[in-house]
């Protein structure tokens, strides 16, 4: 177990909530930084230490960072992330934080054509320049995005829609990302500066559609959506234009089928166990992909 208390930011997100579970299982000393009263009450009801903090309110950092030796840094993607994180890192130095583990993304690069990956790249660069001991985690696409984003159209239309073409994506389970982060936080100073985290195989959406077809017992098709139509659809559903552009251009990185399409043994190397598979994820989430006609109704 690592020495000193850990602060977990982004604790209500897909990776953050799994990291909370991981650190609890390890019996690590940690607290979460949240900005809403609802989240604060929810964590406290589980016996989890909470600090009120908001990345858009730098004055709130001091309380959250008091007594903290390590930070898991996860911020919601936003054009202002580099500025917000810069102020947070200054506070980390002032409060004597010893180690920062930042969640980034595979392909992060300040000069990337994807605004998301460019943002992550700039944040990584300023973390390195901060002088703080740091570790960067670069996961691939989250398996956990499949059911919420694509479950409805698979259930209703037996179709997956995405602007991805034949892009190979080594999708990773967020629980495995959290397990890597938890291991590194529990043993600070024992790792490397950057970890690229993927699932065990790179797969196209056509491949995912085939796996879903087998699991569901009906044909699931994949439709490659043009970038413009995908962008308009995302914005129409309430997503910010910046985020929508970020997601559409993120697929370009995978379409190149270069470095971002590779698989890495990081999960097994760091945690000692194999990463979860896309097939296991589909089996766990079958209900989200099933049409109402497939749901069996039992009467007592």
Secondary structure, 3 states (H helix, E strand, C coil): CCCCEEEECCCCCHHHHHHHHHHHHHCCCEEEEECCHHHHHHHHHCCCEEEECECCEHHHHHHHHCCEEEEEECCCCCCCHHHHHHHHHHHHHHCCCCEEEEECCCCCCCCCCCHHHHHHHHHHHHHHHCCCEEEEEEECCECHHHHHHHHHHHHHHCEEEECCCCCCECCECHHHHHHHHHHHHHCCCCCCCEEEECCCCCECHHHHHHHHHHHHCCCCEEEECCHHHHHHHHHHCCCCHHHHHHHHHHHHHHHCCCHHHCCCCHHHHHHCCCCCCHHHHHHHCHHHHCCHHHCCCCCC
